[in-house]
Every structure is written in C-alpha cells, then in structure tokens.
Amino acid sequence: MTTDLTQLREQLDVLINRTALTVTEEQRNKLVRFVGLLDKWNKTYNLSSVRKPSDMLVKHIMDSIVVAPYVEGKYVADIGTGPGLPGIPLAIMLPEKEFTLLDSLGKRIRFIKQVLHELDISNVTPIQSRVETFQASPLFECILSRAFASMSDMLNWCEHLVSDNGYFLALKGQLHPAELSQIDARFFVEKTTSLDIPSLEGERHLVKIKKL
C-alpha cells in the first residue's frame, strides 16, 4: 500500500500553521515525500520505530524543523543521524547551509543517498563512519544530536569535530539535572530552550553547549 501524500500534505500544513515557521511550497512537498520514502523503506529495512506516516510527520518532521531557527553557521553536522533525522528536514529548511550526516550503519546511509537523489537535495553529504574516527575539514560550526547517547558522551566523542567558535545542539526529551551535571568542565551549557511541537506528547528541549 502506497503512502497517501495528499493527505499527509494536508496534515503537515495544519501542523506548520500552529508554529511561527515559514515553509515554502517546495519545502513542504519535499518534507512529505521524505516521509513517503521513509515509510516505504521502513517496511523492509526497519529504519524507524515509528510506523505510521502520520506519526512520522509529528515525531520526525515537526520535531526536526522546529530546530531550524536555532541553527547558526554554514557547516553543520548531524551525528548519529539514523535515517537522516533531524539532518534531512533541516537541510530542506536551510538550503544555504552545508550538512554532513554521519551514521555507522550502511543501510541508513544508503537510504539517505536515495532520498538525496529522489528529492534533489544538494546540500547534504552522507558519511558512513563512527564519530570517534571521523575527521572533518573544515570543522563544524554546529553539531546536532537527536537520538545520541548522553550529552557527556556526545561532547567527548565529537569534541574534535567542532570549530573553536562552534557549538553543540542536543535535542532531548525531559531535561535531567543529573545528565547536565555530568558534562565535563571543558564545556558549558549556554542555553536550554523548551520546544513546542504541535501534537507531540511529552517534553522536548534543545540544549546549546559550547567549549570554554
């Protein structure tokens, strides 16, 4: 059974209208087509635990694109991107930025390459690698992590990839003081932002961290 993209597009429009985001027709269509591709590949390759395309719109697309206003700098890395989240939705939203999507699993990178081809996305470089062994040139101004381990692990494993003036953005559910307290003294939390994601149950936070 193919995904009903028309119905998904109507649902996406309703969700976007509940935010302050500016999203063009082309961007909306690409976001919906991305969900269609993810749904199709998911049946065979198990790329996401979210099974329903309508849920993907909320839990994957909206959860990603609400971060767009907070992404600064030209060179951005999405570490542990999985099937391209939040990297692909953000690359669609921010075509002027260059995104590197890093994951260690080949099936995820193959899926991302297919998405880039079918949706004609030119500002994304997919890389199959473990983050600890990856070397970046130029270094990234922004490093994103959505489903990564702890913030402490993210910082320690990705420190060699961030530029001197760069920063980390960690997308988290609930914020636990214990996790924040485990962040190494080489880093500091510059800001935490509570994200309002239409139709999403539970809390979402964005944590901005910089090197001292």
C-alpha positions as CSV (number, residue, x, y, z in Angstrom):
1,M,0.0,0.0,0.0
2,T,1.5,3.4,-1.0
3,T,1.5,6.4,1.3
4,D,-1.2,8.9,0.7
5,L,1.0,12.0,0.2
6,T,-2.0,14.3,-0.4
7,Q,-3.5,13.5,3.0
8,L,-0.1,13.9,4.6
9,R,0.5,17.2,3.0
10,E,-2.8,18.5,4.4
11,Q,-1.8,17.3,7.9
12,L,1.6,18.9,7.6
13,D,0.0,22.2,6.6
14,V,-2.2,22.1,9.7
15,L,0.8,21.4,11.9
16,I,3.1,24.1,10.4
17,N,0.3,26.6,10.8
18,R,0.4,26.1,14.5
19,T,4.1,27.3,14.5
20,A,5.8,30.5,13.5
21,L,7.9,28.7,10.9
22,T,8.0,29.9,7.3
23,V,7.9,26.9,5.0
24,T,7.7,27.2,1.2
25,E,5.5,25.0,-1.1
26,E,8.6,23.2,-2.4
27,Q,9.9,22.6,1.1
28,R,6.5,21.2,2.3
29,N,6.3,18.9,-0.7
30,K,9.9,17.6,-0.1
31,L,9.1,17.0,3.6
32,V,6.1,15.0,2.8
33,R,7.9,13.0,0.1
34,F,10.7,12.3,2.6
35,V,8.0,10.7,4.9
36,G,6.7,8.7,1.9
37,L,10.2,7.3,1.3
38,L,10.9,6.6,4.9
39,D,7.6,4.7,5.2
40,K,8.4,2.7,2.1
41,W,11.9,1.8,3.2
42,N,10.9,1.2,6.8
43,K,8.9,-1.8,5.8
44,T,12.0,-3.6,4.6
45,Y,14.9,-2.0,6.4
46,N,13.4,-1.1,9.8
47,L,14.9,2.4,9.9
48,S,12.5,3.9,12.4
49,S,10.4,2.5,15.3
50,V,7.6,5.0,14.2
51,R,5.4,3.0,11.8
52,K,2.6,5.3,10.8
53,P,3.4,8.1,8.3
54,S,1.0,10.5,10.2
55,D,3.0,9.9,13.3
56,M,6.3,10.4,11.4
57,L,5.1,13.9,10.5
58,V,4.9,14.8,14.1
59,K,7.7,12.8,15.7
60,H,10.2,13.1,12.9
61,I,9.4,16.1,10.7
62,M,8.0,18.7,13.1
63,D,10.4,17.5,15.8
64,S,13.2,18.3,13.4
65,I,12.2,21.5,11.7
66,V,11.3,23.4,14.9
67,V,15.1,23.5,15.5
68,A,15.7,25.4,12.2
69,P,15.7,28.9,13.8
70,Y,18.4,27.8,16.3
71,V,20.9,26.5,13.7
72,E,23.7,29.1,13.1
73,G,26.8,28.8,11.0
74,K,27.3,27.3,7.5
75,Y,28.8,23.9,8.2
76,V,26.5,21.6,10.3
77,A,26.9,18.0,11.3
78,D,24.1,15.6,12.3
79,I,25.8,12.9,14.4
80,G,24.1,9.5,14.7
81,T,21.6,10.7,12.1
82,G,19.8,7.4,11.7
83,P,17.6,7.7,8.7
84,G,18.5,11.4,8.3
85,L,16.9,13.0,11.4
86,P,17.0,15.8,12.0
87,G,19.5,16.4,9.2
88,I,17.4,15.9,6.1
89,P,14.3,18.0,7.3
90,L,16.7,20.8,8.4
91,A,18.7,20.7,5.1
92,I,15.3,21.1,3.3
93,M,14.5,24.1,5.6
94,L,18.0,25.6,5.4
95,P,19.3,25.2,1.8
96,E,22.0,27.8,2.4
97,K,23.8,25.6,4.9
98,E,26.0,22.6,4.3
99,F,25.0,19.4,6.2
100,T,27.1,16.4,6.9
101,L,25.1,13.4,8.1
102,L,27.1,10.8,10.0
103,D,26.0,7.2,10.9
104,S,27.8,3.9,11.3
105,L,25.1,1.8,9.7
106,G,25.3,1.2,5.9
107,K,21.5,0.7,5.4
108,R,20.8,4.1,6.9
109,I,23.4,5.9,4.6
110,R,22.0,4.0,1.6
111,F,18.6,5.3,2.4
112,I,19.8,8.9,2.8
113,K,21.6,8.7,-0.6
114,Q,18.4,7.6,-2.2
115,V,16.5,10.4,-0.5
116,L,19.0,13.0,-1.7
117,H,18.7,11.6,-5.3
118,E,14.9,11.5,-5.4
119,L,14.3,14.8,-3.7
120,D,17.1,16.6,-5.5
121,I,18.8,17.8,-2.2
122,S,22.3,19.1,-2.9
123,N,23.4,20.5,0.5
124,V,23.9,17.1,2.3
125,T,26.9,14.8,2.5
126,P,26.2,11.4,4.0
127,I,29.1,9.6,5.7
128,Q,29.2,6.1,7.0
129,S,31.6,6.2,9.9
130,R,31.9,6.1,13.7
131,V,32.0,9.6,15.1
132,E,35.2,8.9,17.1
133,T,37.2,8.1,14.0
134,F,35.8,10.7,11.6
135,Q,37.9,13.7,10.7
136,A,36.3,16.8,9.4
137,S,37.6,19.6,7.2
138,P,36.5,22.3,7.6
139,L,35.5,21.8,11.2
140,F,31.8,22.2,12.0
141,E,30.2,25.4,13.4
142,C,27.2,23.4,14.7
143,I,27.0,19.8,15.7
144,L,23.5,18.4,16.2
145,S,22.5,15.3,18.0
146,R,18.9,14.0,18.3
147,A,19.0,10.4,19.4
148,F,22.6,10.2,20.7
149,A,23.6,8.7,24.0
150,S,24.2,11.1,26.9
151,M,25.2,14.7,26.4
152,S,28.5,13.9,28.1
153,D,29.3,11.1,25.5
154,M,28.3,13.4,22.7
155,L,30.7,16.1,23.8
156,N,33.6,13.8,24.5
157,W,33.2,11.9,21.2
158,C,32.6,14.9,19.0
159,E,34.9,17.5,20.5
160,H,37.5,17.0,17.7
161,L,34.8,17.9,15.1
162,V,33.7,21.4,16.4
163,S,35.4,24.7,15.4
164,D,36.8,27.0,18.1
165,N,33.7,29.2,17.9
166,G,31.3,26.3,17.2
167,Y,28.7,24.8,19.5
168,F,26.6,21.7,20.1
169,L,22.8,21.4,19.9
170,A,21.4,18.4,21.8
171,L,17.7,17.5,21.2
172,K,16.4,16.0,24.4
173,G,13.1,14.9,25.9
174,Q,12.9,15.7,29.6
175,L,15.9,17.5,31.0
176,H,17.5,15.7,33.9
177,P,19.8,17.7,36.2
178,A,22.0,14.6,36.7
179,E,22.8,14.5,33.0
180,L,23.6,18.2,32.9
181,S,25.8,17.8,35.9
182,Q,27.9,15.1,34.2
183,I,29.1,17.5,31.4
184,D,32.8,17.9,31.5
185,A,34.2,21.2,32.8
186,R,35.7,21.9,29.4
187,F,32.2,22.7,28.2
188,F,29.3,24.9,29.5
189,V,25.6,25.0,28.8
190,E,24.9,28.3,27.2
191,K,21.1,27.9,26.9
192,T,18.3,25.5,27.3
193,T,15.1,26.0,25.2
194,S,11.7,24.3,25.7
195,L,10.4,23.4,22.2
196,D,6.7,23.5,21.4
197,I,5.9,20.8,18.9
198,P,2.3,20.6,17.7
199,S,0.6,17.3,18.5
200,L,3.6,15.8,20.2
201,E,3.1,14.3,23.6
202,G,5.8,14.8,26.2
203,E,8.5,17.4,26.7
204,R,11.2,18.4,24.1
205,H,14.2,20.6,24.9
206,L,17.1,22.0,23.0
207,V,20.4,22.3,24.8
208,K,23.1,24.6,23.4
209,I,26.6,23.8,24.6
210,K,29.9,25.5,23.9
211,K,33.5,24.8,24.6
212,L,35.2,27.0,27.2
